[in-house]
Structures are given as C-alpha cells and as structure tokens.
Amino acid sequence: MSDDDAELDRLQSAYKAAVEAWITAIRAEEQLASVDHSVAELDKWENAHFAAEDARHDAEAAKAEYEDALREIMFDID
C-alpha cells in the first residue's frame, strides 16, 4: 500500500467516524425532544442541539479534508 493510500484510508476513516458521531448526537437530540415539558428538559434539548451542530461541523471539516486529499492525490489539484 502506498503512503497516499494509507493517508486516504486514514482520512476516510476519520470522516466516517465523524459522521457516526454526528448521527449519535442527532439521536441524542431526538430523544430529548420527547421528554417532559420543563425548562430543565428544554435546556438539555437545546444543549443536545448545539452538540449535534458541533458534530455536524466536525463531519463537514473531515469531509473537506478527505475531499481535498483525494483531489490532490488523484488530480494533482491543491
């Protein structure tokens, strides 16, 4: 396996892990949308939303890094 392939595998794995973390965060947010109607529960739900947004941002960054590496390696585009 070439160094390029190893790097692409690493970036692809990082992207997949970030997407899985995002899915987990979305499910946690969804669970909190179905609880008691109280201020405390609303705060937890809102915090879960922020965590899901952070996870989305991480997944998008990992995707961009993976895509950039693919372009650079496959098409020699920086």
VENGI-V116639 format. One record per residue. N is the residue number from 1. NEAR is the number of other ideal C-beta (glycine too) atoms within 10 Angstrom. Layout:
# VENGI-V116639
n: [N | N]
near: [NEAR | NEAR]
This chain:
# VENGI-V116639
n: [1 | 2 | 3 | 4 | 5 | 6 | 7 | 8 | 9 | 10 | 11 | 12 | 13 | 14 | 15 | 16 | 17 | 18 | 19 | 20 | 21 | 22 | 23 | 24 | 25 | 26 | 27 | 28 | 29 | 30 | 31 | 32 | 33 | 34 | 35 | 36 | 37 | 38 | 39 | 40 | 41 | 42 | 43 | 44 | 45 | 46 | 47 | 48 | 49 | 50 | 51 | 52 | 53 | 54 | 55 | 56 | 57 | 58 | 59 | 60 | 61 | 62 | 63 | 64 | 65 | 66 | 67 | 68 | 69 | 70 | 71 | 72 | 73 | 74 | 75 | 76 | 77 | 78]
near: [7 | 8 | 8 | 13 | 10 | 10 | 14 | 17 | 11 | 12 | 18 | 15 | 12 | 17 | 20 | 14 | 13 | 21 | 17 | 12 | 18 | 21 | 13 | 13 | 21 | 17 | 12 | 17 | 20 | 12 | 12 | 17 | 10 | 8 | 12 | 7 | 6 | 9 | 7 | 9 | 14 | 13 | 11 | 16 | 17 | 12 | 13 | 19 | 16 | 11 | 17 | 20 | 14 | 13 | 21 | 16 | 12 | 18 | 21 | 14 | 13 | 21 | 17 | 11 | 14 | 20 | 12 | 13 | 16 | 15 | 12 | 13 | 15 | 10 | 8 | 7 | 9 | 6]
